[in-house]
């Protein structure tokens, strides 16, 4: 190739890269929290809690304001009905079910131990971990300190309610946890809300419900064993009742739905009061329990209804959505059914199969 053509060829290769570098140099520097009055007040508060003020100030001064995080907390466009079936399909699908089977097989002993100790069924633990992080595959890629600082000091004012105080406390819990565990706060990554690890715990929940389930002297939520124990402990501490089904089928009278739906997902009604409002359980209900009528919208199609027990309400303490709770239950059931079917198929004819929950 002639020298002139070689030079032109090299220029053609280098020009896009040089153009990209020039463009990058024109981008504004990320906005940080160095010198912000709210951040300095936070530093003083942390010092009163016994943390090193210089360390907190230096770290917080490097935290970046993330518009991508703020957008996630702005209200969605109104007018659209929720769609349970579409939501379900995001989580209950063959690839995730297969990953759940592998997770269940790999951690069968730990799952059984957690279930026995805390009274939470294996399928519920498996369902939560699968919905939260695809069994540890998707744990978030935002720097936790960036996400929490953004929501603590720049929570979007157009949001339905101001939760900046909550995220300020989570930021405080994050610094306290990092100091205790001697971890580097600028290196930790999680969700856009600041949740971390396989079970996606907020920093305050690590302190309250994190469990050293493998006995190595530390709580590591990226360790499946500690994650399993922590999920089970979270549910137990929120009031999970052993052997109480979370949901029951029901038939309803459309004309009487208003009073039944008014308490939302808070268990309120005895079986007798449900019947007075035209709601008939299609399975036997434990008589001394109270229930909520839960509506699952299906877009333009008819809604589905079910009765939620106290355990259904406990699931919504993990994520305050009845759609989330149902996805957890359906995914857990799909995984355990798949595992049971595979175990049965692998048994010689005439021999009974066993499963992880037996």
Protein Blocks (a to p, Z undefined) as FASTA:
>chain_A
ZZklmmmmmmmmmmmmmmmmmmmmmpccdddfehiaklmmmmmmmmmnopafklmmmmmm
mpccdfklmmmmpccdehiacdfklmmmmmmcfklmmmmmmmmmmmmmmmmmmmmmnopa
fklmmmmmmmmnonolagojadfklmmmmmmmmccfkbmbdcklmmmmmmmmmmmmmmmn
opafklpccdfnopacjkopafklmmmmgccfkonopacfkbmklmmmmmmmmmmmnopa
ehiafbdcddddfklmmmmmmnomacfbdfklmmmnopacfbdcdfkbccddddddehjb
ccddddddfklmmmmmmpgcfklmmmmmmmmmmmmmmmmmmmmmmpcehiacddfkZZ
